Amino acid sequence: MDRSFLEENGVNVEAGLELLGDMDMYNETMNDFLSEINEKMPKVIEYKNSGDMPNYAILVHSIKSDSKYLGFTHLAELAYNHEMKSKENDVEYVNANFEELENEVNKIIRTYKTAHYTKSY
């Protein structure tokens, strides 16, 4: 994976390495994140659409935590905001701001896939 590419695209790899130790563990954790996010996002959408804010809050909390570990600062902030607002049962906020959260998740996925295939660290 190209660490420089990730950093140039807003990923704070150094923060992730502080928590995870080395690039091998970072890559392993990132692969887990990618596997899990593909399962979580449809559920997040389902909970959002049904107005199930307690379960929505649980999933966006896990996205926030994973994002912090991996250095996805912007995604962590967005997920935190969604977590707090969903705990307040603020469905209007969640619906109005969901596209930004979803776009950031997709950006991270694209960035990682590009970095993974450009070159090794």
SVG drawing of the C-alpha trace seen along z (x, -y; Angstrom):
<svg xmlns="http://www.w3.org/2000/svg" viewBox="-39 -19 47 27">
<polyline fill="none" stroke="black" stroke-width="0.4" points="0.0,0.0 1.2,-3.5 1.3,-5.3 2.2,-8.6 -0.9,-8.4 -3.1,-7.9 -1.6,-10.8 -1.9,-13.1 -5.6,-12.2 -6.3,-13.2 -5.6,-10.0 -3.6,-10.5 -1.6,-7.3 0.7,-8.3 -2.2,-8.5 -3.2,-5.0 0.3,-3.8 0.5,-5.2 -2.4,-3.0 -1.8,0.0 2.0,0.2 3.1,0.9 2.0,0.9 1.2,4.6 -1.3,4.2 -2.6,1.0 -3.2,2.9 -4.9,5.8 -7.1,3.4 -7.9,1.5 -8.9,4.8 -11.2,5.6 -12.7,2.1 -13.4,2.5 -15.1,5.9 -17.2,4.6 -18.2,1.3 -19.7,3.2 -22.0,4.9 -22.6,1.9 -23.6,-0.7 -26.7,1.1 -27.8,1.5 -27.0,-2.2 -29.2,-3.1 -31.9,-0.8 -31.9,-2.2 -31.9,-5.8 -34.7,-5.1 -36.8,-3.5 -36.0,-6.1 -34.4,-3.6 -32.1,-6.0 -30.8,-3.8 -29.5,-1.2 -28.3,-3.9 -26.3,-5.4 -24.6,-2.1 -23.4,-1.6 -22.2,-5.1 -20.4,-4.9 -18.5,-1.9 -17.7,-3.7 -16.4,-6.7 -14.2,-4.4 -12.8,-2.5 -12.1,-5.8 -10.2,-7.2 -8.0,-4.1 -7.2,-4.4 -6.7,-8.1 -9.8,-9.0 -10.2,-12.3 -13.0,-13.8 -15.1,-10.6 -14.6,-10.2 -16.0,-13.8 -18.9,-13.2 -19.8,-9.9 -19.5,-11.5 -21.9,-14.2 -24.4,-11.6 -24.0,-9.5 -24.7,-12.5 -27.7,-13.7 -29.2,-10.2 -28.9,-9.8 -31.0,-13.0 -33.4,-11.3 -32.7,-14.2 -33.9,-12.3 -34.0,-15.6 -30.3,-16.2 -29.4,-12.6 -31.5,-12.7 -30.2,-16.1 -26.5,-15.2 -26.4,-11.6 -25.2,-12.1 -22.0,-13.7 -21.3,-10.8 -22.0,-8.3 -19.8,-10.2 -16.9,-10.2 -17.2,-6.5 -17.1,-6.0 -14.1,-8.3 -12.2,-6.3 -12.9,-3.1 -11.8,-4.5 -8.7,-6.1 -7.6,-2.9 -8.2,-0.8 -6.2,-3.2 -3.4,-3.3 -3.4,0.5 -2.9,0.9 -0.5,-1.9 2.6,-0.6 3.8,1.1 5.1,-1.0"/>
</svg>
